Amino acid sequence: MNNCLIVNANLVNEGVITQRDVLIRNGRIEAIGHGLSAPGVRVVDAAGRYLLPGMIDDQVHFREPGLTHKGDMATESRAAVAGGITSFMDMPNTTPNTLNTAVLNEKKQLAAGRSLANYAFYLGASNDNLESIKALDPRDACGIKVFMGASTGNMLVDDPEVLEQIFTHAPTLIAAHCEDTPSILENEESYRGIYGDAIPFHLHPVIRSEAACYKSSSMAMELAKRCGTRLHILHISTAKEAEMFADLPLKDKRITAEACVHFLHFADEDYATKGSLIKCNPAIKTAEDRAGIIQALLDGRLDVIGTDHAPHTWGEKQSESYFKAPSGLPLVQHALQTVLEHYQDGIFSLEFIVEKTSHAVAEMFNIKERGYIREGYWADLVLVDLDKPFLATHANSLSKCGWTPFDGYEFRSSIAATWVNGCLVWQDGQMLDVAAQGMALVFDR
């Protein structure tokens, strides 16, 4: 199943689009050329559609262990490959939190043989696990996740001395969630005094405000510069934050940043119809912020596009209480299609999309032999059809939670096929009956 010949494809890779065939053997790309043949190998005719490196998602919450009523490695990886995501990096706020190598290894074991996509995991930071962070082998985790803002349980690092020690001694990249907790709590109490628990959802971006995000992000950047830290700031939600980052070549950056697909698509006017379904942290903000994030991607100030996929059950999301309705959206299945909407609008080129969803992620995290369509690399590929629309509905959502914030939206592109380690796992709207192909990502550090 890991041998395949893809013919008549338009390859989008390393800044160019070329007509090529791709021969896959034993899970890797053996040859790229014209008129390739391989007797006895399964042939897939791309018919002029566009073949991209699979998307590498640098931020997901697949909910396992401990929160598997919302999602798990098997269900969420199915949704991911249906959306053209072939590798993911999972966050540590599971139950228990991933604060030591024992839990980190447990998560790898949970993914092995069950995940359709390739996988890696972050080690979480807390106020009391500095020694675990210092002892981490940088090849064992994609990075260290630091919540420098509101979080639950033991994941909020609010001790300035501990935070400085983490930034000083981290053996690998720090990925930071940046929101200022005191600012948020003050805003919450102010609006609770007016509305009680029934705060309207359109006030979510006012409570989790631009000021709260900017204060925390700027502090993280100052700390990283002082400590010489390799810092990656996640899910930028404001134009003001986006302006802080340099437009240097990626290889010259010590501080990078991520844009997420929901911040490229939704804006605060969507709370009127979506309500709690688009409640997430940080909050989706104004159309002007959305435009600023898109421009910062184009300028090279923001470096990668991820999802922050974070499923909750339909029942959990239907709470009328602002405080009880959890924050987070299921996004992996429609992520690449969301980005392709900006291609359809003439804003992003296909080459640019590949750079931000695959090439740059592989470079930032030093992922070995993935992220490009190159001979000898693992064959993680996605075939997109730019002329075939796809109507997203709750009914065709593959995440375990069974709903999507895009319900009723017709994307102008669709995912025609996905290969993971050379195995065709998704084709023409159907999940193929194959064994889970996902492998642990290898970091060249």
Order of alpha helices (4+ residues) and beta strands (2+ residues): beta-beta-beta-beta-beta-beta-alpha-beta-alpha-beta-alpha-beta-alpha-beta-alpha-alpha-alpha-beta-alpha-beta-alpha-alpha-alpha-beta-alpha-alpha-alpha-alpha-beta-beta-beta-beta-beta-beta
